[in-house]
Amino acid sequence: MAYPASDFNTTHSQSLIATLHFAQQAPLILNQKLHLGENPLFSLVSKKETFDEYGTIEQLFFSCLQSGDDKSALVCLDQLKLRFGSSNERVMGLAGLYEEAVAENQSSLEECLQKYDNLLSENPVNLPILKRRVTLLKSLGRPALAITSLVDFLKAVPTDAEAWCELAELYQSQGLSSQAVFSLEEALLIAPNAWNIHARLGELLYIDACSSATEDSTRGLYRSTQYFCRSIELCQDYLRGLYGLTLVTSTLLGRDNVKENSEGARSITVEDGPPSKDTIRRLNVFAKRGLEAVLSKRPMDHTLWDYGQGELIAAKELISRMSESG
């Protein structure tokens, strides 16, 4: 079966190529560098223990699952169980992830879910299992239950920004845009300098505003502009922020209820008054130039840039479309 989703919406930093290369080294790493022996006490008395080794084993576990090497993943899991014990909550979460990965059918996944429920009945604040349960419910196509479970998780850990972001995505998938926006605002209270969250909030506000052409929707576009600007302020060449700012300012320029000039409209803060059309126009030019700069620096070779190829292609098409429209 395919590798299951990671906890919430975590993005692994390794590329697929790097992941595969790392997984291919599993026999060497497990048999030589990190071989701990049958008795964990042997490693404790024979050499100084470093937890970096176990961090490497855990990363190797993820890589092996992603590459389909279930056998090596199980060896990694057994090493972690040997050192930390099967009752360790983090190890329990990894064990659940492994069982999901090797599940052959829907019935096996339902058994995993039942195990999670049993474990949570014993310890309702077992955070790794709570995370796995949310992710499994989502993959089983039960977003309403996933939302309920995630809300329970956030009651226990209200400062988990990643969980708030995942809750926002679940709400958005159910058409609950206001709840999604609220969730991302909560995430920003925890991680105010996370430029990707600022950009994502701008995207949700833009999507919601484009569903109508009322005065309120225009205000939503102004708010969207704020968040895109903030994401770029925090990360100057952030592609999604530049793309979003280009899109939202182009949309605003096409609306009749945006004033050409506005006294005191130097700020883009909505509470201080909406920006003038001239300000929006200048932001639009700035964003397009930023996109062009990103495209000129990063070739369409997926081994050489930090962004996904799809994002770069979309940015190139947007610039082309804007040029054709004048």
VOMARDREN-33944 format. One record per atom (N, C-alpha, C): x, y negated, z. Coordinates in pm, whole numbers, padded with zeros to 5 digits, always signed. Layout:
BEGIN
XYZ
...
END
This chain:
BEGIN
+00085+00120+00000
+00000+00000+00000
+00088-00124+00000
+00037-00236-00050
+00114-00360-00058
+00144-00413+00081
+00251-00489+00088
+00291-00551+00214
+00181-00642+00264
+00139-00627+00390
+00030-00709+00444
+00074-00852+00466
-00025-00938+00482
+00005-01078+00504
+00080-01097+00635
+00169-01193+00636
+00241-01224+00759
+00147-01296+00855
+00194-01316+00979
+00111-01384+01077
+00073-01523+01028
-00060-01548+01023
-00113-01674+00977
-00060-01707+00838
-00009-01828+00824
+00028-01871+00689
+00178-01892+00675
+00256-01814+00747
+00400-01831+00746
+00457-01802+00608
+00545-01889+00562
+00614-01869+00436
+00756-01823+00465
+00793-01705+00414
+00928-01656+00435
+01025-01740+00353
+01136-01776+00415
+01233-01863+00350
+01309-01790+00241
+01321-01658+00251
+01396-01585+00152
+01317-01572+00022
+01386-01580-00090
+01323-01554-00218
+01303-01404-00232
+01221-01366-00329
+01196-01224-00351
+01326-01151-00387
+01409-01218-00465
+01536-01156-00505
+01625-01135-00383
+01634-01238-00297
+01716-01227-00176
+01660-01121-00082
+01527-01113-00073
+01463-01014+00012
+01497-00873-00035
+01486-00851-00165
+01517-00720-00220
+01664-00684-00197
+01752-00782-00218
+01895-00757-00199
+01924-00722-00053
+01861-00793+00040
+01881-00767+00182
+01830-00628+00219
+01712-00592+00165
+01653-00461+00196
+01741-00348+00143
+01806-00369+00031
+01892-00266-00026
+02013-00235+00063
+02045-00329+00152
+02158-00308+00243
+02116-00238+00372
+01989-00199+00380
+01937-00139+00503
+02018-00019+00551
+02050+00079+00465
+02128+00194+00514
+02261+00155+00575
+02331+00061+00509
+02461+00017+00558
+02448-00055+00692
+02352-00145+00701
+02334-00223+00824
+02293-00134+00940
+02198-00045+00914
+02146+00039+01021
+02245+00145+01066
+02324+00197+00974
+02416+00305+01007
+02551+00257+01058
+02589+00132+01028
+02721+00085+01068
+02713-00035+01163
+02677-00149+01110
+02685-00271+01190
+02595-00270+01312
+02473-00218+01297
+02376-00227+01407
+02335-00092+01460
+02419+00007+01442
+02384+00139+01495
+02399+00138+01646
+02291+00162+01718
+02291+00148+01863
+02301+00281+01937
+02294+00389+01863
+02300+00519+01929
+02164+00561+01982
+02157+00684+02028
+02031+00737+02080
+01994+00675+02214
+02093+00638+02291
+02069+00583+02424
+02102+00434+02424
+02006+00347+02447
+02033+00202+02443
+02133+00159+02549
+02146+00238+02659
+02243+00203+02761
+02386+00213+02709
+02404+00300+02609
+02537+00315+02551
+02586+00184+02490
+02495+00114+02421
+02535-00014+02359
+02560-00121+02463
+02492-00109+02577
+02508-00211+02680
+02645-00202+02749
+02696-00079+02764
+02822-00061+02835
+02941-00056+02741
+02914-00027+02612
+03025-00011+02518
+03068-00141+02454
+02978-00237+02445
+03013-00365+02385
+02917-00472+02433
+02956-00596+02417
+02871-00706+02457
+02750-00714+02365
+02632-00715+02425
+02509-00716+02346
+02479-00856+02298
+02441-00868+02172
+02399-00997+02116
+02261-00982+02055
+02174-01075+02087
+02038-01066+02037
+02029-01105+01890
+02138-01165+01837
+02140-01191+01694
+02128-01062+01614
+02185-00954+01669
+02176-00826+01602
+02031-00781+01589
+01956-00800+01696
+01817-00759+01693
+01734-00851+01606
+01774-00977+01600
+01707-01068+01506
+01730-01023+01363
+01851-00976+01336
+01882-00924+01202
+01799-00800+01172
+01785-00712+01271
+01704-00592+01252
+01559-00629+01223
+01509-00730+01294
+01371-00772+01272
+01353-00828+01131
+01448-00911+01086
+01439-00964+00950
+01452-00852+00847
+01536-00754+00877
+01550-00640+00788
+01420-00560+00782
+01353-00551+00894
+01223-00484+00900
+01123-00549+00804
+01115-00683+00806
+01025-00754+00716
+01065-00732+00570
+01195-00741+00543
+01242-00726+00405
+01213-00586+00351
+01232-00486+00434
+01206-00348+00391
+01059-00327+00362
+00972-00385+00444
+00828-00372+00417
+00792-00440+00287
+00848-00558+00264
+00817-00632+00142
+00864-00558+00017
+00975-00488+00030
+01030-00418-00086
+00980-00275-00099
+00893-00233-00007
+00835-00100-00016
+00919+00010+00046
+01024-00025+00118
+01108+00075+00183
+01054+00101+00323
+00943+00175+00330
+00877+00200+00457
+00964+00282+00552
+01046+00371+00495
+01130+00458+00578
+01231+00375+00657
+01300+00285+00589
+01398+00200+00658
+01329+00104+00755
+01210+00057+00718
+01135-00032+00808
+01103+00040+00938
+01068+00168+00926
+01038+00246+01047
+01161+00264+01134
+01277+00283+01071
+01401+00294+01148
+01428+00164+01225
+01406+00052+01158
+01422-00078+01225
+01327-00090+01343
+01204-00051+01321
+01104-00060+01427
+01142+00030+01544
+01190+00149+01515
+01232+00241+01621
+01348+00184+01701
+01442+00116+01634
+01554+00052+01705
+01503-00055+01801
+01406-00132+01756
+01351-00238+01841
+01274-00179+01958
+01201-00071+01932
+01128-00003+02041
+01226+00053+02142
+01337+00110+02091
+01437+00170+02178
+01497+00067+02272
+01519-00055+02221
+01581-00158+02302
+01482-00231+02393
+01366-00268+02340
+01273-00354+02415
+01152-00280+02471
+01129-00159+02424
+01015-00081+02473
+00891-00100+02389
+00811+00004+02379
+00690-00001+02297
+00585-00095+02353
+00595-00127+02483
+00495-00213+02546
+00529-00362+02532
+00645-00392+02475
+00680-00532+02449
+00582-00590+02349
+00526-00708+02379
+00420-00763+02295
+00467-00791+02152
+00587-00842+02139
+00639-00870+02004
+00656-00740+01926
+00708-00639+01992
+00724-00508+01927
+00588-00450+01890
+00490-00470+01976
+00355-00421+01946
+00301-00487+01820
+00329-00616+01804
+00285-00685+01683
+00353-00632+01559
+00484-00602+01570
+00557-00546+01456
+00507-00406+01423
+00474-00329+01527
+00421-00195+01505
+00286-00202+01432
+00204-00300+01471
+00077-00317+01402
+00096-00356+01257
+00194-00443+01231
+00225-00483+01095
+00268-00363+01011
+00349-00276+01070
+00394-00156+00998
+00275-00065+00965
+00187-00044+01062
+00071+00042+01039
-00020-00014+00929
-00034-00146+00925
-00111-00208+00817
-00044-00184+00682
+00088-00193+00681
+00162-00179+00556
+00150-00039+00498
+00149+00062+00584
+00145+00200+00534
+00002+00254+00526
-00096+00174+00565
-00236+00218+00556
-00272+00249+00411
-00333+00362+00388
-00361+00408+00252
-00498+00368+00202
-00588+00331+00291
-00724+00298+00248
-00790+00205+00349
-00913+00169+00319
-00990+00079+00405
-01012+00139+00543
-01034+00270+00546
-01058+00337+00674
-00937+00325+00766
-00817+00334+00709
-00695+00321+00789
-00680+00181+00845
-00719+00082+00765
-00714-00056+00813
-00815-00080+00923
-00931-00016+00912
-01031-00027+01018
-00979+00033+01147
-00901+00140+01136
-00841+00200+01254
-00741+00104+01319
-00666+00034+01234
-00573-00067+01287
-00648-00175+01363
-00759-00218+01306
-00840-00321+01370
-00892-00273+01505
-00935-00147+01509
-00985-00091+01635
-00875-00084+01740
-00754-00052+01696
-00641-00049+01790
-00616-00188+01847
-00624-00288+01761
-00606-00425+01808
-00713-00462+01912
-00836-00423+01884
-00945-00452+01978
-00921-00383+02112
-00872-00259+02107
-00844-00186+02231
-00732-00253+02311
-00628-00294+02240
-00516-00361+02308
-00559-00493+02369
-00646-00566+02298
-00692-00695+02349
-00790-00680+02465
-00859-00566+02470
-00946-00542+02585
-00863-00522+02712
-00739-00474+02695
-00649-00457+02809
-00577-00587+02843
-00545-00665+02738
-00475-00792+02759
-00526-00893+02656
-00626-00973+02692
-00688-01067+02596
-00593-01174+02543
-00479-01196+02609
-00387-01299+02563
-00258-01238+02507
-00270-01120+02450
-00157-01060+02379
-00144-01133+02245
-00061-01236+02241
-00058-01327+02127
-00018-01262+01995
+00084-01177+01990
+00116-01113+01862
+00001-01029+01807
-00071-00962+01895
-00185-00881+01850
-00301-00970+01808
-00322-01081+01879
-00425-01175+01837
-00396-01227+01696
-00269-01256+01668
-00232-01303+01535
-00256-01195+01429
-00213-01073+01461
-00233-00965+01365
-00382-00941+01339
-00463-00953+01442
-00607-00930+01425
-00668-01036+01333
-00627-01160+01350
-00676-01267+01263
-00638-01240+01118
-00511-01205+01096
-00463-01181+00961
-00531-01061+00898
-00553-00957+00976
-00619-00837+00924
-00765-00865+00889
-00834-00939+00974
-00973-00975+00944
-00981-01056+00815
-00885-01144+00797
-00882-01225+00676
-00861-01137+00553
-00768-01043+00562
-00740-00956+00447
-00854-00858+00421
-00934-00829+00522
-01050-00742+00506
-01172-00817+00452
-01157-00947+00429
-01266-01026+00374
-01372-01062+00476
-01331-01089+00599
-01424-01127+00705
-01382-01262+00763
-01395-01367+00685
-01347-01498+00729
-01417-01552+00852
-01546-01524+00866
-01619-01575+00983
-01562-01516+01112
-01537-01386+01112
-01478-01322+01230
-01334-01368+01251
-01263-01392+01140
-01126-01440+01151
-01124-01579+01216
-01220-01663+01179
-01229-01796+01238
-01256-01787+01388
-01351-01700+01425
-01384-01683+01567
-01262-01634+01645
-01191-01537+01587
-01073-01483+01654
-00962-01588+01665
-00948-01670+01562
-00845-01773+01562
-00879-01883+01662
-01006-01916+01674
-01048-02014+01775
-01014-01962+01915
-01037-01831+01937
-01001-01771+02066
-00851-01781+02090
-00774-01759+01984
-00628-01771+01996
-00588-01913+02036
-00650-02011+01973
-00615-02150+02000
-00661-02195+02139
-00759-02129+02194
-00797-02157+02332
-00684-02118+02426
-00613-02010+02389
-00501-01964+02471
-00374-02043+02441
-00355-02079+02313
-00234-02152+02272
-00275-02272+02185
-00322-02378+02247
-00370-02493+02169
-00260-02573+02101
-00134-02542+02130
-00023-02619+02072
+00046-02545+01958
-00021-02448+01899
+00036-02374+01786
-00008-02443+01656
+00081-02524+01599
+00046-02600+01478
+00015-02507+01361
+00089-02397+01351
+00068-02303+01242
-00073-02243+01249
-00120-02215+01370
-00254-02160+01387
-00360-02261+01345
-00340-02388+01378
-00434-02492+01336
-00439-02503+01184
-00322-02488+01121
-00317-02494+00974
-00391-02376+00912
-00373-02258+00970
-00444-02141+00919
-00594-02156+00939
-00635-02211+01053
-00777-02234+01078
-00834-02330+00975
-00755-02432+00939
-00798-02527+00836
-00822-02456+00703
-00732-02366+00666
-00748-02293+00539
-00871-02204+00542
-00897-02142+00655
-01016-02057+00667
-01143-02141+00658
-01145-02254+00727
-01262-02343+00718
-01282-02391+00574
-01174-02430+00509
-01185-02480+00373
-01237-02372+00279
-01197-02248+00301
-01244-02137+00216
-01393-02114+00231
-01450-02158+00342
-01593-02143+00367
-01671-02271+00337
-01604-02368+00276
-01671-02493+00240
-01692-02587+00356
-01624-02565+00468
-01639-02650+00587
-01525-02751+00589
-01534-02849+00501
-01423-02942+00481
-01396-03030+00602
-01501-03076+00669
-01479-03164+00784
-01406-03091+00897
-01442-02963+00917
-01373-02883+01018
-01228-02858+00978
-01207-02839+00847
-01071-02817+00797
-00985-02941+00820
-01040-03058+00792
-00967-03184+00812
-00934-03202+00961
-01033-03175+01046
-01011-03186+01190
-00897-03095+01235
-00894-02973+01183
-00790-02876+01222
-00652-02925+01184
-00639-02982+01064
-00509-03033+01022
-00470-03157+01103
-00567-03237+01142
-00537-03352+01227
-00483-03305+01362
-00538-03195+01413
-00486-03137+01538
-00344-03087+01518
-00317-03027+01403
-00182-02978+01375
-00083-03094+01372
-00124-03209+01317
-00035-03324+01309
-00008-03387+01446
-00099-03369+01540
-00073-03415+01676
+00043-03338+01738
+00057-03212+01695
+00163-03126+01747
+00292-03143+01668
+00277-03158+01537
+00394-03171+01448
+00378-03295+01361
+00393-03414+01419
+00363-03538+01346
+00457-03566+01228
+00572-03502+01225
+00668-03526+01117
+00668-03414+01012
+00567-03330+01015
+00558-03220+00917
+00500-03275+00787
+00588-03307+00692
+00542-03370+00568
+00449-03279+00488
+00468-03148+00498
+00380-03058+00423
+00238-03061+00477
+00222-03079+00609
+00087-03088+00666
+00021-03219+00626
+00097-03327+00624
+00043-03455+00577
-00008-03442+00434
+00072-03377+00350
+00032-03361+00209
-00090-03271+00198
-00096-03166+00276
-00212-03076+00270
-00338-03147+00315
-00327-03230+00418
-00444-03308+00463
-00486-03404+00353
-00389-03465+00285
-00423-03551+00171
-00496-03474+00063
-00455-03351+00038
-00521-03267-00064
-00666-03237-00026
-00688-03202+00101
-00825-03170+00144
-00915-03293+00135
-00863-03408+00175
-00941-03531+00166
-00971-03566+00020
-00874-03543-00067
-00893-03570-00210
-01001-03478-00268
-00994-03350-00236
-01092-03254-00286
-01232-03292-00240
-01243-03327-00112
-01374-03363-00057
-01426-03491-00121
-01339-03589-00141
-01381-03718-00197
-01423-03704-00343
-01361-03616-00416
-01392-03601-00559
-01525-03530-00584
-01586-03480-00477
-01716-03413-00494
-01829-03513-00516
-01802-03642-00492
-01903-03745-00516
-01832-03875-00553
-01910-03975-00592
-01853-04103-00633
-01911-04218-00551
-01939-04190-00423
-01998-04290-00336
-01890-04376-00273
-01934-04479-00200
-01839-04565-00129
-01761-04486-00025
-01829-04391+00042
-01761-04309+00141
-01653-04223+00077
-01681-04173-00044
-01581-04090-00111
-01458-04172-00150
-01480-04298-00186
-01368-04386-00217
-01284-04410-00091
-01349-04424+00020
-01277-04438+00147
-01196-04312+00174
-01254-04197+00141
-01179-04072+00157
-01055-04068+00070
-01063-04125-00049
-00947-04133-00137
-00840-04225-00079
-00884-04334-00015
-00788-04422+00051
-00714-04346+00163
-00788-04269+00242
-00726-04191+00349
-00631-04088+00290
-00672-04026+00181
-00586-03929+00115
-00455-03995+00072
-00465-04115+00019
-00346-04190-00023
-00252-04212+00095
-00309-04245+00210
-00228-04265+00331
-00142-04142+00361
-00206-04027+00361
-00135-03905+00400
-00031-03864+00298
-00060-03884+00170
+00041-03855+00068
+00160-03949+00083
+00132-04076+00110
+00242-04172+00130
+00329-04132+00249
+00263-04088+00356
+00338-04048+00475
+00424-03926+00447
+00373-03831+00370
+00451-03711+00339
+00576-03747+00259
+00562-03845+00170
+00677-03888+00089
+00775-03970+00175
+00720-04046+00268
+00806-04122+00358
+00894-04028+00440
+00838-03914+00479
+00912-03818+00560
+01006-03732+00475
+00970-03712+00349
+01053-03632+00258
+01043-03693+00119
+01141-03771+00081
+01130-03859-00036
+01103-03785-00167
+01159-03667-00184
+01140-03596-00310
+01045-03478-00296
+00950-03489-00201
+00855-03379-00178
+00756-03372-00295
+00764-03267-00370
+00688-03255-00495
+00538-03265-00474
+00484-03192-00378
+00339-03193-00357
+00290-03331-00315
+00371-03402-00236
+00333-03536-00196
+00330-03630-00314
+00432-03624-00398
+00437-03708-00518
+00327-03673-00615
+00303-03545-00632
+00196-03500-00721
+00061-03551-00672
+00036-03533-00542
-00091-03576-00485
-00111-03726-00493
-00004-03801-00467
-00015-03947-00473
-00042-03992-00616
+00020-03928-00713
-00006-03960-00853
-00153-03935-00886
-00204-03822-00841
-00341-03782-00873
-00443-03874-00808
-00425-03900-00677
-00525-03978-00605
-00524-04124-00651
-00407-04180-00677
-00404-04319-00723
-00461-04332-00864
-00439-04233-00948
-00499-04234-01082
-00650-04228-01073
-00702-04150-00980
-00846-04140-00960
-00902-04273-00910
-00833-04336-00816
-00878-04464-00763
-00878-04572-00872
-00778-04571-00957
-00771-04671-01065
-00885-04655-01163
-00943-04537-01169
-01055-04515-01260
-01190-04545-01200
-01194-04590-01075
-01320-04619-01008
-01349-04769-01010
-01474-04804-01035
-01515-04944-01048
-01523-05015-00914
-01542-04936-00803
-01560-05001-00672
-01429-05028-00600
-01317-05016-00672
-01187-05055-00616
-01159-05198-00659
-01141-05288-00562
-01124-05429-00592
-00989-05456-00658
-00992-05547-00755
-00868-05581-00824
-00771-05652-00731
-00825-05741-00648
-00742-05813-00551
-00814-05813-00418
-00736-05810-00312
-00795-05810-00179
-00703-05884-00083
-00757-05985-00014
-00676-06062+00079
-00628-05974+00194
-00503-05985+00227
-00449-05906+00338
-00439-05760+00306
-00432-05723+00177
-00431-05582+00139
-00290-05529+00119
-00196-05590+00186
-00058-05542+00170
-00041-05405+00232
-00113-05380+00339
-00104-05250+00405
-00198-05151+00339
-00160-05025+00348
-00247-04922+00293
-00328-04855+00402
-00323-04912+00523
-00402-04858+00633
-00548-04892+00612
-00631-04789+00605
-00773-04809+00575
-00840-04897+00679
-00799-04880+00808
-00863-04956+00914
-00838-05107+00899
-00728-05144+00835
-00695-05286+00816
-00753-05341+00687
-00828-05260+00617
-00883-05301+00489
-00824-05219+00376
-00904-05190+00274
-00855-05107+00163
-00749-05178+00082
-00656-05103+00025
-00553-05164-00058
-00613-05217-00187
-00551-05317-00242
-00599-05373-00367
-00567-05279-00482
-00629-05307-00596
-00604-05226-00715
-00460-05242-00760
-00404-05360-00737
-00265-05382-00773
-00172-05295-00689
-00203-05281-00559
-00124-05195-00472
-00133-05049-00517
-00256-05008-00550
-00276-04871-00597
-00199-04848-00727
-00201-04948-00813
-00130-04936-00941
+00021-04920-00919
+00074-04997-00826
+00217-04988-00799
+00254-04854-00735
+00166-04804-00649
+00189-04672-00590
+00185-04563-00697
+00095-04580-00793
+00083-04483-00902
+00212-04478-00984
+00265-04594-01014
+00392-04601-01091
+00505-04538-01010
+00509-04569-00881
+00613-04514-00794
+00606-04361-00790
+00484-04307-00775
+00468-04163-00765
+00507-04093-00895
+00467-04151-01008
+00501-04090-01138
+00651-04090-01161
+00716-04199-01123
+00862-04204-01137
+00929-04101-01047
+00872-04082-00928
+00926-03982-00838
+00914-03842-00895
+00798-03813-00955
+00778-03683-01018
+00876-03661-01132
+00893-03764-01213
+00987-03754-01326
+01129-03729-01277
+01165-03791-01166
+01299-03772-01110
+01317-03629-01061
+01215-03575-00996
+01221-03437-00949
+01236-03341-01067
+01157-03365-01171
+01161-03277-01288
+01296-03285-01360
+01356-03401-01359
+01484-03416-01429
+01598-03349-01353
+01581-03336-01220
+01688-03278-01138
+01679-03127-01125
+01560-03070-01147
+01541-02929-01123
+01500-02857-01251
+01590-02778-01309
+01558-02705-01432
+01451-02600-01407
+01388-02555-01512
+01281-02457-01500
+01338-02316-01485
+01430-02304-01391
+01494-02177-01361
+01466-02147-01214
+01390-02041-01188
+01343-02018-01052
+01455-01985-00954
+01574-01962-01000
+01684-01934-00909
+01756-02060-00863
+01720-02176-00920
+01797-02297-00894
+01720-02408-00824
+01588-02390-00799
+01518-02499-00734
+01439-02451-00614
+01404-02548-00531
+01337-02517-00405
+01186-02501-00421
+01131-02552-00530
+00988-02548-00548
+00948-02425-00629
+00820-02388-00619
+00770-02281-00701
+00760-02325-00846
+00781-02231-00935
+00778-02266-01077
+00642-02322-01116
+00536-02267-01057
+00402-02317-01088
+00384-02462-01053
+00444-02505-00941
+00433-02645-00900
+00506-02737-00998
+00622-02694-01043
+00697-02774-01138
+00623-02785-01272
+00565-02674-01316
+00490-02675-01441
+00369-02769-01430
+00299-02761-01314
+00183-02847-01292
+00224-02994-01292
+00337-03025-01230
+00385-03164-01226
+00418-03213-01367
+00481-03127-01445
+00516-03164-01582
+00391-03189-01666
+00290-03104-01646
+00165-03122-01721
+00093-03249-01678
+00098-03281-01550
+00032-03404-01503
+00098-03528-01562
+00231-03530-01562
+00303-03643-01621
+00270-03657-01769
+00264-03544-01838
+00233-03546-01980
+00092-03598-02005
-00002-03554-01919
-00140-03598-01933
-00156-03746-01905
-00084-03795-01805
-00089-03937-01771
-00030-04022-01885
+00075-03972-01947
+00139-04045-02057
+00046-04055-02177
-00026-03946-02204
-00118-03945-02319
-00237-04037-02297
-00279-04052-02169
-00396-04136-02140
-00360-04283-02128
-00231-04312-02143
-00191-04451-02141
-00122-04491-02016
END
